[in-house]
């Protein structure tokens, strides 16, 4: 229920919670045996500023409820050693996504995840390598400001990347194994990604809009074979 374990410090937690209310674990500390893998419905800010000692596993059927202003913030500012996401994170209708400002040492997506919604990991502190192998659509602001991520790996399927999806991921390297689709809604998609050294492959007749690679000052090679038009794409790309 709502506020059920607000600020609680729980030493052992071996129940299966299929539904979790609003602010249910607000500010709580949960042990390594706290299992969310069976949880299918989350209330608004269910795990706001919650500290997890163990891995958090999100069910493939998980549903994240909104407040009356259409915000989710389900895991806002929560901390966990590892996060496994088995559902397609939903698009937030208004401001910031379900893992806004979380901290985790490892992020893994299940094989059924193909879409990442708006601002899902906005300003999240995600360490290590993030494998996007099965992801085909990355919504606006999905990884905005994820400055602690070391590397993003794109799979072999074509991946559509929208505006500000990786804006400010300034410590991340990028490995591209397949086409990246850009369009008029992809402004600043990779802006200020200061360790991006090589462009992704593009399909023929690709148009790149303004500022997509703005501030990528480690870019040293441009393959524009399939690009038909450019705006102010490479501003501040000094090298």
Secondary structure by P-SEA (a helix, b strand, c coil): ccccccccccccccccccccccccccbbbbccccccccccccccccccbbbbcbbbbbccbbbbbbccccccccccbbbbcbbbbcccccccccccccccbbbbcbbbbcccccccccccccccccccccccccccccccccccccccccbbbbcccbbbbccccccccccbbbbbcbbbbbccccccccccccccccccccccccccccccccccccccccccccccccccccccccc
